[in-house]
């Protein structure tokens, strides 16, 4: 696999959300000395539950591109994954009950070559890249996450979307026996969790299908084995544990918009100018944060990706299409 590293130049390494068990890359490079190959790949020994497999990095050309320390505790213990409960700690406690191997993703709708992808295809069938992205939740907290994945466009192109396709719909696994949140009487979502993008948003080079983070396969609580990451949109668009992708002509129904359309729009572009009806979106709490160190920072238009993506919305009233 070829190695491509994308690091947002405006994000300092020191800003990356800390991780406790980050692979000591130098030690690894020493251990694998002599391998000049610049491949970046995930271990094929995938675990379906429990400890995520380690990422194998071979020699990287620029040491400064690497984040060497930092734990991933915040990223993997403070989660939204309502299939496992609504408390931020629920996914880390309960998501291991989800079986992720075998895993099949059906790709269909308005495509010329409908078909399936399997776990093996995700891990070895695409060129994996590291993308260090800001991640901003609609609830006004944020992180900076070093994802491993591949552009969604690379996946879609394999299935040949038809000219009449204008949107892409995504669905999460819905397996009641393994997802205690879906069995809860207090559950508000009409399962399965659904999300959608316009086709041009889906094909944008920043739009990522993530299979790992911090050098390892995704932990279940972060959406194993495959999740969407759309860095300029609120986090609820970044649907986890995907099992179905359809190209459609009409705008698909999405979970949060269906549940509360006045609060959660289809577009959900990060926008400090448009408040959530119950709170301001001008600032965010950058994790990890505490009462003593709130780490409150201003929210950036399109979460800092304005230059790359604003063109997608030219002529649109972003207050109306929030
Ligand atoms: N995907 C599914 N299937 N179920 C969910 O509850 N929550 C969304 C999104 N994707 C969610 C989901 C929300 S609200 C956010 S903020 C992000 O996942 C959180 O991702 P993280 O837990 O990896 O930080």
Boltz pocket constraint, residues with backbone or C-beta under 6 A from the ligand:
constraints:
  - pocket:
      binder: B
      contacts: [[A, 75], [A, 78], [A, 79], [A, 80], [A, 81], [A, 82], [A, 83], [A, 136], [A, 137], [A, 138], [A, 172], [A, 193], [A, 221], [A, 222], [A, 223], [A, 234], [A, 235], [A, 236], [A, 237], [A, 238], [A, 239], [A, 240], [A, 241]]
      max_distance: 6.0
